[in-house]
Amino acid sequence: MNVQKRFVGLSLSGALLFAFSPGVKADDAWKRKERAHTHLIEARRLAADYRIDKAADKARDALKDDPSLAEAHVYLGLQRFRANDLKEAESTFNVALRLDPYQAAAHCYLAYSLYQEGQLESATDHWTLAARLDPTSPQALAGLALSQFKHGEEDNAARTFQKVLLYDKRFQDLTFLQNERGPKWSGVLLKDFSDLVAKMASRNYP
């Protein structure tokens, strides 16, 4: 009986040692990161379809397992931007940029928030960098075209707008731009980009 008790005690001790061993902790951390990236991939898919609220929910799930995912913070910031909570959006985009200064989407959408608040020059800096980091992003190129237009650089704006339409022709459709299943722009941003689209159309631009 004593031998059996000692054996049980040794077995329990061994199980506890295994549970708290570095290898088990590393495996658990790996599983959390894998789970976080699974949520992030789903958030990315939803955001690409402009289902931003659902993308933000998935981003929150991802951040529970890995708070260092800059892209996840972008989706949270984008949700706040679409709700016209610009200060909170800016704060969240800046969190993303502290985690990853080369996160193109964070620069792009931070610029949109800044533009809505009348900060054209700061917005221009971020759109310029976003377009360099992701030269095929219609969102970044649309912002850059708007900046060029507001600076009186109509020829540059026209060339950049051509690239926008190359990647997403819907950016010439004002209904799409203000729609829930679109960028959902409003206020001065929508008005000024509408002026840009009208000017491009008057140039017989495709």
GROMACS elastic network, one bead per residue, 0.5 to 0.9 nm:
[ bonds ]
;  ai    aj funct       b0    kb
    1     4     6  0.50912   500
    1     5     6  0.63053   500
    1     6     6  0.86905   500
    2     5     6  0.51006   500
    2     6     6  0.61712   500
    2     7     6  0.85629   500
    3     6     6  0.51366   500
    3     7     6  0.61811   500
    3     8     6  0.87257   500
    4     7     6  0.50227   500
    4     8     6  0.62454   500
    4     9     6  0.85968   500
    5     8     6  0.50976   500
    5     9     6  0.61013   500
    5    10     6  0.85496   500
    6     9     6  0.50312   500
    6    10     6  0.60974   500
    6    11     6  0.85485   500
    7    10     6  0.51138   500
    7    11     6  0.61382   500
    7    12     6  0.87019   500
    8    11     6  0.50192   500
    8    12     6  0.62281   500
    8    13     6  0.85880   500
    9    12     6  0.52350   500
    9    13     6  0.61739   500
    9    14     6  0.85494   500
   10    13     6  0.50740   500
   10    14     6  0.60636   500
   10    15     6  0.86153   500
   11    14     6  0.50819   500
   11    15     6  0.62144   500
   11    16     6  0.87079   500
   12    15     6  0.50703   500
   12    16     6  0.62481   500
   12    17     6  0.86223   500
   13    16     6  0.51850   500
   13    17     6  0.61830   500
   13    18     6  0.86051   500
   14    17     6  0.50946   500
   14    18     6  0.61500   500
   14    19     6  0.86054   500
   15    18     6  0.50822   500
   15    19     6  0.61347   500
   15    20     6  0.87679   500
   16    19     6  0.50358   500
   16    20     6  0.63555   500
   16    21     6  0.84991   500
   17    20     6  0.53745   500
   17    21     6  0.59487   500
   18    21     6  0.50555   500
   18    22     6  0.85823   500
   18    23     6  0.83303   500
   18    24     6  0.70978   500
   19    22     6  0.86981   500
   19    23     6  0.88165   500
   19    24     6  0.61516   500
   19    25     6  0.79131   500
   20    23     6  0.82813   500
   20    24     6  0.66022   500
   20    25     6  0.68088   500
   21    24     6  0.55198   500
   21    25     6  0.65559   500
   21    26     6  0.88179   500
   22    25     6  0.51133   500
   22    26     6  0.60749   500
   22    27     6  0.85532   500
   23    26     6  0.51397   500
   23    27     6  0.61740   500
   23    28     6  0.86810   500
   24    27     6  0.50123   500
   24    28     6  0.61937   500
   24    29     6  0.86389   500
   25    28     6  0.50883   500
   25    29     6  0.62016   500
   25    30     6  0.86021   500
   26    29     6  0.50671   500
   26    30     6  0.61585   500
   26    31     6  0.86685   500
   27    30     6  0.50505   500
   27    31     6  0.62763   500
   27    32     6  0.87372   500
   28    31     6  0.50840   500
   28    32     6  0.63017   500
   28    33     6  0.87561   500
   29    32     6  0.50954   500
   29    33     6  0.63040   500
   29    34     6  0.86143   500
   29    65     6  0.86133   500
   30    33     6  0.51574   500
   30    34     6  0.61267   500
   30    35     6  0.85732   500
   31    34     6  0.50002   500
   31    35     6  0.60601   500
   31    36     6  0.84884   500
   31    65     6  0.89721   500
   32    35     6  0.50732   500
   32    36     6  0.60675   500
   32    37     6  0.86472   500
   32    62     6  0.89232   500
   32    64     6  0.88089   500
   32    65     6  0.51901   500
   32    66     6  0.70909   500
   33    37     6  0.61727   500
   33    38     6  0.85694   500
   33    62     6  0.84445   500
   33    65     6  0.63007   500
   33    66     6  0.60842   500
   34    37     6  0.52440   500
   34    38     6  0.62671   500
   34    39     6  0.88172   500
   34    65     6  0.88152   500
   35    38     6  0.50867   500
   35    39     6  0.64176   500
   35    40     6  0.86660   500
   35    61     6  0.89280   500
   35    62     6  0.71700   500
   35    65     6  0.71338   500
   35    66     6  0.88552   500
   36    39     6  0.52078   500
   36    40     6  0.61652   500
   36    41     6  0.87317   500
   36    59     6  0.84726   500
   36    61     6  0.70640   500
   36    63     6  0.67459   500
   36    64     6  0.76166   500
   36    65     6  0.54345   500
   36    66     6  0.59663   500
   36    69     6  0.85002   500
   37    41     6  0.60568   500
   37    42     6  0.85505   500
   37    62     6  0.66405   500
   37    66     6  0.84769   500
   37    69     6  0.86551   500
   38    41     6  0.52756   500
   38    42     6  0.64802   500
   38    43     6  0.87343   500
   38    62     6  0.77226   500
   39    42     6  0.51749   500
   39    43     6  0.61639   500
   39    44     6  0.86653   500
   39    58     6  0.54146   500
   39    59     6  0.65814   500
   39    60     6  0.86373   500
   39    61     6  0.64507   500
   39    62     6  0.51843   500
   39    63     6  0.89305   500
   40    44     6  0.60935   500
   40    45     6  0.86175   500
   40    55     6  0.84488   500
   40    58     6  0.65663   500
   40    59     6  0.58843   500
   40    61     6  0.83302   500
   40    62     6  0.58560   500
   40    63     6  0.87707   500
   40    69     6  0.84527   500
   40    71     6  0.78607   500
   40    72     6  0.65041   500
   41    44     6  0.50660   500
   41    45     6  0.63226   500
   41    46     6  0.87560   500
   41    58     6  0.88221   500
   42    45     6  0.50885   500
   42    46     6  0.62601   500
   42    47     6  0.85961   500
   42    55     6  0.72772   500
   42    58     6  0.67824   500
   42    59     6  0.85527   500
   43    46     6  0.51671   500
   43    47     6  0.60622   500
   43    48     6  0.85772   500
   43    51     6  0.89351   500
   43    52     6  0.83171   500
   43    54     6  0.73174   500
   43    56     6  0.67859   500
   43    57     6  0.77706   500
   43    58     6  0.51773   500
   43    59     6  0.58655   500
   43    62     6  0.87955   500
   43    72     6  0.77392   500
   43    75     6  0.77549   500
   44    47     6  0.51278   500
   44    48     6  0.61670   500
   44    49     6  0.88143   500
   44    55     6  0.68122   500
   44    58     6  0.89171   500
   44    59     6  0.87150   500
   44    71     6  0.86179   500
   44    72     6  0.86291   500
   44    75     6  0.83972   500
   45    48     6  0.52378   500
   45    49     6  0.66909   500
   45    50     6  0.89116   500
   45    51     6  0.87459   500
   45    55     6  0.77925   500
   46    49     6  0.52250   500
   46    50     6  0.63794   500
   46    51     6  0.51327   500
   46    52     6  0.66631   500
   46    53     6  0.87785   500
   46    54     6  0.67371   500
   46    55     6  0.51922   500
   46    56     6  0.89498   500
   46    58     6  0.89028   500
   47    51     6  0.53282   500
   47    52     6  0.52057   500
   47    53     6  0.85180   500
   47    54     6  0.80489   500
   47    55     6  0.55036   500
   47    56     6  0.83673   500
   47    75     6  0.74973   500
   48    51     6  0.75017   500
   48    52     6  0.85376   500
   49    52     6  0.80649   500
   49   181     6  0.71382   500
   49   182     6  0.80391   500
   50    53     6  0.86436   500
   50    55     6  0.84413   500
   50   180     6  0.74597   500
   50   181     6  0.51211   500
   50   182     6  0.56771   500
   50   183     6  0.70769   500
   50   184     6  0.89502   500
   51    54     6  0.57498   500
   51    55     6  0.61943   500
   51    56     6  0.87890   500
   51   180     6  0.81367   500
   51   181     6  0.66393   500
   51   182     6  0.86807   500
   52    56     6  0.60051   500
   52    57     6  0.85941   500
   52    75     6  0.70229   500
   52    76     6  0.85350   500
   52    78     6  0.73480   500
   52    79     6  0.60814   500
   52    82     6  0.87003   500
   52   180     6  0.89401   500
   52   181     6  0.86453   500
   53    56     6  0.51054   500
   53    57     6  0.64086   500
   53    58     6  0.88836   500
   53    75     6  0.85132   500
   53    76     6  0.84871   500
   53    79     6  0.62237   500
   54    57     6  0.50318   500
   54    58     6  0.64337   500
   54    59     6  0.86018   500
   55    58     6  0.51746   500
   55    59     6  0.61245   500
   55    60     6  0.87174   500
   55    72     6  0.87818   500
   55    75     6  0.64994   500
   55    76     6  0.82194   500
   55    79     6  0.86852   500
   56    60     6  0.62026   500
   56    61     6  0.86582   500
   56    72     6  0.75983   500
   56    73     6  0.84493   500
   56    74     6  0.87187   500
   56    75     6  0.52405   500
   56    76     6  0.51442   500
   56    77     6  0.85596   500
   56    78     6  0.82436   500
   56    79     6  0.66720   500
   57    60     6  0.51940   500
   57    61     6  0.64605   500
   57    62     6  0.87899   500
   57    75     6  0.88906   500
   57    76     6  0.82836   500
   58    61     6  0.50039   500
   58    62     6  0.62414   500
   58    63     6  0.87055   500
   58    72     6  0.82604   500
   59    63     6  0.62005   500
   59    64     6  0.87557   500
   59    69     6  0.88945   500
   59    71     6  0.82493   500
   59    73     6  0.71037   500
   59    74     6  0.87100   500
   59    75     6  0.66108   500
   59    76     6  0.70406   500
   60    63     6  0.50801   500
   60    64     6  0.63898   500
   60    72     6  0.72329   500
   60    73     6  0.82850   500
   60    76     6  0.77680   500
   61    64     6  0.53525   500
   61    65     6  0.71975   500
   61    66     6  0.89822   500
   62    65     6  0.56158   500
   62    66     6  0.61329   500
   62    67     6  0.75861   500
   62    69     6  0.78162   500
   62    72     6  0.70196   500
   63    68     6  0.72785   500
   63    69     6  0.67359   500
   63    72     6  0.68577   500
   63    73     6  0.81528   500
   64    67     6  0.63379   500
   66    69     6  0.62094   500
   67    70     6  0.81210   500
   67    72     6  0.85284   500
   67    73     6  0.87600   500
   68    71     6  0.89579   500
   68    72     6  0.86376   500
   68    73     6  0.88960   500
   68    96     6  0.85242   500
   68    99     6  0.64366   500
   68   100     6  0.89164   500
   69    72     6  0.55201   500
   69    73     6  0.69769   500
   69    96     6  0.77469   500
   69    99     6  0.74403   500
   69   100     6  0.85300   500
   70    73     6  0.53145   500
   70    74     6  0.66385   500
   70    93     6  0.86733   500
   70    95     6  0.75017   500
   70    97     6  0.69994   500
   70    98     6  0.82002   500
   70    99     6  0.55952   500
   70   100     6  0.60071   500
   70   103     6  0.72675   500
   70   106     6  0.83442   500
   71    74     6  0.50364   500
   71    75     6  0.68439   500
   71    96     6  0.67128   500
   71   100     6  0.86116   500
   71   103     6  0.72781   500
   71   105     6  0.78443   500
   71   106     6  0.77178   500
   72    75     6  0.54665   500
   72    76     6  0.67504   500
   72    77     6  0.89045   500
   72    96     6  0.79654   500
   73    76     6  0.50864   500
   73    77     6  0.61888   500
   73    78     6  0.85758   500
   73    92     6  0.62016   500
   73    93     6  0.66918   500
   73    95     6  0.70701   500
   73    96     6  0.54846   500
   73   106     6  0.84572   500
   74    77     6  0.50259   500
   74    78     6  0.60446   500
   74    79     6  0.86158   500
   74    89     6  0.87783   500
   74    92     6  0.69847   500
   74    93     6  0.57193   500
   74    95     6  0.86523   500
   74    96     6  0.62576   500
   74   103     6  0.88506   500
   74   105     6  0.69565   500
   74   106     6  0.56604   500
   74   109     6  0.80689   500
   75    79     6  0.62302   500
   75    80     6  0.87626   500
   75    93     6  0.88717   500
   76    79     6  0.51929   500
   76    80     6  0.65496   500
   76    81     6  0.87992   500
   76    89     6  0.77269   500
   76    92     6  0.69822   500
   76    93     6  0.83575   500
   77    80     6  0.51221   500
   77    81     6  0.61678   500
   77    82     6  0.87085   500
   77    86     6  0.88219   500
   77    88     6  0.72126   500
   77    90     6  0.70144   500
   77    91     6  0.77774   500
   77    92     6  0.50179   500
   77    93     6  0.56433   500
   77    96     6  0.89224   500
   77   106     6  0.84237   500
   77   109     6  0.81463   500
   77   110     6  0.85041   500
   78    82     6  0.61970   500
   78    83     6  0.85986   500
   78    89     6  0.65883   500
   78    92     6  0.86816   500
   78    93     6  0.82209   500
   78   106     6  0.89498   500
   78   109     6  0.70039   500
   78   110     6  0.88931   500
   79    82     6  0.53064   500
   79    83     6  0.64327   500
   79    84     6  0.88606   500
   79    85     6  0.87612   500
   79    89     6  0.77130   500
   80    83     6  0.50101   500
   80    84     6  0.63426   500
   80    85     6  0.51460   500
   80    86     6  0.67788   500
   80    87     6  0.86590   500
   80    88     6  0.64833   500
   80    89     6  0.50432   500
   80    90     6  0.88194   500
   80    92     6  0.86465   500
   81    85     6  0.55431   500
   81    86     6  0.54640   500
   81    87     6  0.85634   500
   81    88     6  0.79210   500
   81    89     6  0.52511   500
   81    90     6  0.81449   500
   81   109     6  0.81828   500
   81   110     6  0.89353   500
   81   112     6  0.84427   500
   81   113     6  0.66519   500
   82    85     6  0.74628   500
   82    86     6  0.85755   500
   82    89     6  0.88572   500
   82   180     6  0.89514   500
   82   183     6  0.81327   500
   82   184     6  0.64087   500
   82   185     6  0.73662   500
   82   186     6  0.86556   500
   83    86     6  0.80873   500
   84    87     6  0.87422   500
   84    89     6  0.83328   500
   84   113     6  0.86417   500
   84   186     6  0.86325   500
   85    88     6  0.56895   500
   85    89     6  0.61538   500
   85    90     6  0.87923   500
   86    90     6  0.60621   500
   86    91     6  0.85354   500
   86   113     6  0.57470   500
   86   114     6  0.79914   500
   86   116     6  0.80389   500
   86   117     6  0.79639   500
   87    90     6  0.51443   500
   87    91     6  0.62001   500
   87    92     6  0.86546   500
   87   113     6  0.80726   500
   88    91     6  0.50489   500
   88    92     6  0.61859   500
   88    93     6  0.86324   500
   89    92     6  0.51747   500
   89    93     6  0.61613   500
   89    94     6  0.85445   500
   89   109     6  0.86520   500
   89   110     6  0.74908   500
   89   113     6  0.71344   500
   90    93     6  0.51296   500
   90    94     6  0.60809   500
   90    95     6  0.86331   500
   90   109     6  0.84471   500
   90   110     6  0.57227   500
   90   111     6  0.87979   500
   90   113     6  0.65027   500
   90   114     6  0.76973   500
   91    94     6  0.51407   500
   91    95     6  0.63606   500
   91    96     6  0.88900   500
   91   110     6  0.88940   500
   92    95     6  0.50305   500
   92    96     6  0.64892   500
   92    97     6  0.88052   500
   92   106     6  0.88557   500
   92   110     6  0.89073   500
   93    96     6  0.50520   500
   93    97     6  0.63432   500
   93    98     6  0.87514   500
   93   105     6  0.88255   500
   93   106     6  0.52801   500
   93   107     6  0.75009   500
   93   109     6  0.74468   500
   93   110     6  0.58996   500
   94    98     6  0.61484   500
   94    99     6  0.86146   500
   94   106     6  0.74930   500
   94   107     6  0.85397   500
   94   110     6  0.76861   500
   95    98     6  0.51418   500
   95    99     6  0.64265   500
   95   100     6  0.86502   500
   96    99     6  0.51855   500
   96   100     6  0.60774   500
   96   101     6  0.76808   500
   96   103     6  0.73336   500
   96   106     6  0.64166   500
   97   102     6  0.71151   500
   97   103     6  0.63334   500
   97   104     6  0.89906   500
   97   106     6  0.64528   500
   97   107     6  0.75452   500
   98   101     6  0.59463   500
   99   103     6  0.86577   500
  100   103     6  0.55157   500
  101   104     6  0.83144   500
  101   106     6  0.86535   500
  101   107     6  0.85131   500
  102   105     6  0.89249   500
  102   106     6  0.84909   500
  102   107     6  0.81992   500
  102   129     6  0.87188   500
  102   130     6  0.83558   500
  102   133     6  0.70675   500
  103   106     6  0.55087   500
  103   107     6  0.66699   500
  103   108     6  0.88952   500
  103   130     6  0.79234   500
  103   133     6  0.78746   500
  104   107     6  0.52509   500
  104   108     6  0.61536   500
  104   109     6  0.87671   500
  104   126     6  0.87779   500
  104   127     6  0.87945   500
  104   129     6  0.73999   500
  104   131     6  0.75041   500
  104   132     6  0.83249   500
  104   133     6  0.56189   500
  104   134     6  0.61468   500
  104   137     6  0.89423   500
  104   140     6  0.82263   500
  105   109     6  0.60949   500
  105   110     6  0.82682   500
  105   130     6  0.67677   500
  105   134     6  0.83236   500
  105   137     6  0.86814   500
  105   139     6  0.85656   500
  105   140     6  0.77801   500
  106   109     6  0.54547   500
  106   110     6  0.58700   500
  106   111     6  0.84116   500
  106   126     6  0.87945   500
  106   130     6  0.80687   500
  107   110     6  0.52018   500
  107   111     6  0.61531   500
  107   112     6  0.88741   500
  107   123     6  0.86952   500
  107   125     6  0.87632   500
  107   126     6  0.50082   500
  107   127     6  0.65163   500
  107   128     6  0.88552   500
  107   129     6  0.70779   500
  107   130     6  0.54954   500
  107   140     6  0.85684   500
  108   111     6  0.52536   500
  108   112     6  0.66552   500
  108   123     6  0.83356   500
  108   126     6  0.61207   500
  108   127     6  0.52946   500
  108   128     6  0.85564   500
  108   129     6  0.81407   500
  108   130     6  0.53891   500
  108   131     6  0.79659   500
  108   139     6  0.71419   500
  108   140     6  0.53777   500
  108   141     6  0.89985   500
  108   143     6  0.75423   500
  109   113     6  0.63524   500
  109   114     6  0.86028   500
  109   126     6  0.85742   500
  109   127     6  0.83975   500
  109   139     6  0.83549   500
  109   140     6  0.81623   500
  110   113     6  0.51307   500
  110   114     6  0.62040   500
  110   115     6  0.85760   500
  110   123     6  0.73739   500
  110   126     6  0.72241   500
  110   127     6  0.86238   500
  111   114     6  0.50266   500
  111   115     6  0.60041   500
  111   116     6  0.85952   500
  111   119     6  0.85676   500
  111   120     6  0.83902   500
  111   122     6  0.70419   500
  111   124     6  0.69442   500
  111   125     6  0.78841   500
  111   126     6  0.54539   500
  111   127     6  0.60065   500
  111   140     6  0.89970   500
  111   143     6  0.77838   500
  112   115     6  0.50562   500
  112   116     6  0.62630   500
  112   117     6  0.87791   500
  112   123     6  0.66654   500
  112   127     6  0.84172   500
  112   143     6  0.72848   500
  112   189     6  0.77049   500
  113   116     6  0.52425   500
  113   117     6  0.66127   500
  113   119     6  0.87729   500
  113   123     6  0.79716   500
  114   117     6  0.51261   500
  114   118     6  0.64986   500
  114   119     6  0.51877   500
  114   120     6  0.71152   500
  114   121     6  0.89712   500
  114   122     6  0.68961   500
  114   123     6  0.55386   500
  115   118     6  0.50021   500
  115   119     6  0.50674   500
  115   120     6  0.53300   500
  115   121     6  0.84556   500
  115   122     6  0.79549   500
  115   123     6  0.55948   500
  115   124     6  0.84680   500
  115   188     6  0.82576   500
  115   189     6  0.69968   500
  116   119     6  0.74199   500
  116   120     6  0.86522   500
  116   186     6  0.87272   500
  116   187     6  0.72882   500
  116   188     6  0.61673   500
  116   189     6  0.58799   500
  117   120     6  0.84429   500
  117   188     6  0.87538   500
  118   121     6  0.89026   500
  118   123     6  0.88731   500
  118   188     6  0.85428   500
  119   122     6  0.56665   500
  119   123     6  0.61426   500
  119   124     6  0.86484   500
  120   123     6  0.50423   500
  120   124     6  0.60037   500
  120   125     6  0.87423   500
  120   147     6  0.72384   500
  120   150     6  0.84679   500
  121   125     6  0.64011   500
  121   126     6  0.88874   500
  121   147     6  0.84222   500
  122   125     6  0.52168   500
  122   126     6  0.65549   500
  122   127     6  0.87575   500
  123   126     6  0.52791   500
  123   127     6  0.61108   500
  123   128     6  0.85012   500
  123   143     6  0.83693   500
  123   144     6  0.89154   500
  123   147     6  0.79527   500
  124   127     6  0.51073   500
  124   128     6  0.59522   500
  124   129     6  0.85372   500
  124   143     6  0.78744   500
  124   144     6  0.67485   500
  124   146     6  0.89925   500
  124   147     6  0.59010   500
  124   148     6  0.84475   500
  125   128     6  0.52615   500
  125   129     6  0.63432   500
  125   130     6  0.86418   500
  126   129     6  0.51582   500
  126   130     6  0.59854   500
  126   131     6  0.85571   500
  126   140     6  0.89748   500
  127   131     6  0.60496   500
  127   132     6  0.85509   500
  127   140     6  0.57609   500
  127   141     6  0.75210   500
  127   142     6  0.88281   500
  127   143     6  0.59853   500
  127   144     6  0.54521   500
  127   147     6  0.82279   500
  128   131     6  0.52995   500
  128   132     6  0.63760   500
  128   133     6  0.87704   500
  128   140     6  0.79053   500
  128   141     6  0.84566   500
  128   143     6  0.85846   500
  128   144     6  0.62604   500
  129   132     6  0.50828   500
  129   133     6  0.61710   500
  129   134     6  0.85325   500
  129   140     6  0.88646   500
  130   133     6  0.50981   500
  130   134     6  0.59522   500
  130   135     6  0.77143   500
  130   137     6  0.83931   500
  130   140     6  0.58583   500
  130   141     6  0.83422   500
  130   144     6  0.89176   500
  131   134     6  0.50748   500
  131   136     6  0.75705   500
  131   137     6  0.69601   500
  131   138     6  0.89095   500
  131   139     6  0.88444   500
  131   140     6  0.53131   500
  131   141     6  0.59727   500
  131   143     6  0.89179   500
  131   144     6  0.74482   500
  132   135     6  0.54980   500
  134   137     6  0.56749   500
  134   140     6  0.76678   500
  135   138     6  0.83266   500
  135   140     6  0.78119   500
  135   141     6  0.74037   500
  136   139     6  0.88946   500
  136   140     6  0.82206   500
  136   141     6  0.77152   500
  136   163     6  0.80645   500
  136   164     6  0.81992   500
  136   167     6  0.68132   500
  137   140     6  0.53419   500
  137   141     6  0.61810   500
  137   142     6  0.84673   500
  137   164     6  0.77754   500
  137   167     6  0.73972   500
  137   168     6  0.89757   500
  138   141     6  0.50281   500
  138   142     6  0.57800   500
  138   143     6  0.84740   500
  138   161     6  0.89771   500
  138   163     6  0.75886   500
  138   165     6  0.75677   500
  138   166     6  0.83863   500
  138   167     6  0.59112   500
  138   168     6  0.62483   500
  138   171     6  0.80731   500
  139   142     6  0.51363   500
  139   143     6  0.63421   500
  139   144     6  0.87099   500
  139   164     6  0.77359   500
  139   171     6  0.87949   500
  139   183     6  0.85705   500
  140   143     6  0.52209   500
  140   144     6  0.62490   500
  140   145     6  0.86703   500
  140   164     6  0.86250   500
  141   145     6  0.60123   500
  141   146     6  0.84974   500
  141   160     6  0.63705   500
  141   161     6  0.71589   500
  141   163     6  0.71991   500
  141   164     6  0.57502   500
  142   145     6  0.50969   500
  142   146     6  0.62035   500
  142   147     6  0.86422   500
  142   160     6  0.75135   500
  142   161     6  0.65056   500
  142   163     6  0.86878   500
  142   164     6  0.59419   500
  142   171     6  0.78233   500
  142   193     6  0.84514   500
  143   146     6  0.50748   500
  143   147     6  0.62059   500
  143   148     6  0.86867   500
  143   193     6  0.86826   500
  144   147     6  0.50154   500
  144   148     6  0.62012   500
  144   149     6  0.85450   500
  144   157     6  0.76894   500
  144   160     6  0.72767   500
  144   161     6  0.86315   500
  145   148     6  0.51251   500
  145   149     6  0.61077   500
  145   150     6  0.86343   500
  145   154     6  0.88054   500
  145   156     6  0.74213   500
  145   158     6  0.72656   500
  145   159     6  0.81264   500
  145   160     6  0.53422   500
  145   161     6  0.57076   500
  145   164     6  0.84188   500
  145   193     6  0.89237   500
  145   196     6  0.82944   500
  146   149     6  0.50072   500
  146   150     6  0.61497   500
  146   151     6  0.85944   500
  146   157     6  0.68801   500
  146   161     6  0.85359   500
  146   192     6  0.75424   500
  146   193     6  0.62304   500
  146   196     6  0.67579   500
  147   150     6  0.51354   500
  147   151     6  0.62246   500
  147   152     6  0.87740   500
  147   153     6  0.86060   500
  147   157     6  0.78722   500
  148   151     6  0.50613   500
  148   152     6  0.63939   500
  148   153     6  0.50449   500
  148   154     6  0.67544   500
  148   155     6  0.86423   500
  148   156     6  0.64511   500
  148   157     6  0.51374   500
  148   158     6  0.89162   500
  148   160     6  0.86570   500
  149   152     6  0.51861   500
  149   153     6  0.54073   500
  149   154     6  0.53451   500
  149   155     6  0.84963   500
  149   156     6  0.78581   500
  149   157     6  0.53622   500
  149   158     6  0.83261   500
  149   196     6  0.67898   500
  150   153     6  0.74264   500
  150   154     6  0.85064   500
  150   192     6  0.83291   500
  150   196     6  0.87639   500
  151   154     6  0.82119   500
  152   155     6  0.87855   500
  152   157     6  0.86379   500
  153   156     6  0.54864   500
  153   157     6  0.60941   500
  153   158     6  0.86869   500
  154   158     6  0.60661   500
  154   159     6  0.86791   500
  154   199     6  0.89565   500
  154   200     6  0.89563   500
  155   158     6  0.50603   500
  155   159     6  0.63458   500
  155   160     6  0.86648   500
  156   159     6  0.51558   500
  156   160     6  0.61564   500
  156   161     6  0.84436   500
  157   160     6  0.51192   500
  157   161     6  0.59032   500
  157   162     6  0.85249   500
  157   196     6  0.84448   500
  157   200     6  0.87531   500
  158   161     6  0.50130   500
  158   162     6  0.61979   500
  158   163     6  0.88487   500
  158   196     6  0.89682   500
  158   200     6  0.65622   500
  158   203     6  0.89059   500
  158   205     6  0.79987   500
  159   162     6  0.51654   500
  159   163     6  0.67280   500
  159   164     6  0.89727   500
  160   163     6  0.51685   500
  160   164     6  0.64528   500
  160   165     6  0.89604   500
  161   165     6  0.63941   500
  161   166     6  0.85753   500
  161   196     6  0.89710   500
  161   197     6  0.86507   500
  161   200     6  0.81046   500
  162   165     6  0.52882   500
  162   166     6  0.62245   500
  162   167     6  0.89825   500
  162   205     6  0.81140   500
  162   206     6  0.77125   500
  163   167     6  0.65558   500
  163   168     6  0.86320   500
  164   167     6  0.55045   500
  164   168     6  0.60516   500
  164   169     6  0.71671   500
  164   171     6  0.72038   500
  165   170     6  0.72866   500
  165   171     6  0.66143   500
  165   172     6  0.74262   500
  165   206     6  0.84412   500
  166   169     6  0.64908   500
  168   171     6  0.62614   500
  168   172     6  0.87740   500
  169   172     6  0.61802   500
  169   173     6  0.78818   500
  170   173     6  0.52601   500
  170   174     6  0.83084   500
  170   176     6  0.64935   500
  170   177     6  0.78291   500
  170   182     6  0.89385   500
  171   174     6  0.72625   500
  171   176     6  0.72063   500
  171   177     6  0.65393   500
  171   197     6  0.85068   500
  172   176     6  0.83349   500
  172   177     6  0.81999   500
  172   194     6  0.84817   500
  172   197     6  0.60906   500
  172   198     6  0.88909   500
  173   176     6  0.53886   500
  173   177     6  0.64857   500
  173   197     6  0.85444   500
  174   178     6  0.65094   500
  174   179     6  0.85539   500
  174   190     6  0.81650   500
  174   193     6  0.88366   500
  174   194     6  0.68275   500
  174   197     6  0.85057   500
  175   178     6  0.55923   500
  175   179     6  0.60399   500
  175   182     6  0.85858   500
  176   179     6  0.50842   500
  176   180     6  0.82440   500
  176   181     6  0.73790   500
  176   182     6  0.53275   500
  176   183     6  0.73459   500
  176   184     6  0.77381   500
  177   180     6  0.86337   500
  177   181     6  0.87310   500
  177   182     6  0.55684   500
  177   183     6  0.52682   500
  177   184     6  0.56227   500
  177   185     6  0.58328   500
  177   186     6  0.85121   500
  177   190     6  0.74907   500
  178   181     6  0.84857   500
  178   182     6  0.65203   500
  178   183     6  0.63495   500
  178   186     6  0.63296   500
  178   190     6  0.73175   500
  179   183     6  0.67741   500
  179   185     6  0.76990   500
  180   183     6  0.71804   500
  180   184     6  0.53991   500
  181   184     6  0.72899   500
  182   185     6  0.82288   500
  184   190     6  0.87824   500
  185   188     6  0.88651   500
  185   189     6  0.65029   500
  185   190     6  0.53845   500
  186   189     6  0.59807   500
  186   191     6  0.74993   500
  187   190     6  0.56265   500
  187   191     6  0.63977   500
  187   192     6  0.87528   500
  188   191     6  0.50241   500
  188   192     6  0.59181   500
  188   193     6  0.83549   500
  189   192     6  0.53857   500
  189   193     6  0.60821   500
  189   194     6  0.84066   500
  190   193     6  0.52542   500
  190   194     6  0.59414   500
  190   195     6  0.86477   500
  191   194     6  0.50589   500
  191   195     6  0.63843   500
  191   196     6  0.88274   500
  192   195     6  0.50498   500
  192   196     6  0.64040   500
  192   197     6  0.88151   500
  193   197     6  0.62236   500
  193   198     6  0.85919   500
  194   197     6  0.50799   500
  194   198     6  0.61707   500
  194   199     6  0.85738   500
  195   198     6  0.51074   500
  195   199     6  0.61408   500
  195   200     6  0.86257   500
  196   199     6  0.51101   500
  196   200     6  0.61869   500
  196   201     6  0.86322   500
  197   200     6  0.51235   500
  197   201     6  0.61972   500
  197   202     6  0.86876   500
  198   201     6  0.50801   500
  198   202     6  0.62532   500
  198   203     6  0.88302   500
  199   202     6  0.50659   500
  199   203     6  0.65236   500
  199   205     6  0.88692   500
  200   203     6  0.51989   500
  200   204     6  0.68774   500
  200   205     6  0.54732   500
  200   206     6  0.82998   500
  201   204     6  0.51761   500
  201   205     6  0.52958   500
  201   206     6  0.74658   500
  202   205     6  0.71802   500
  203   206     6  0.89111   500
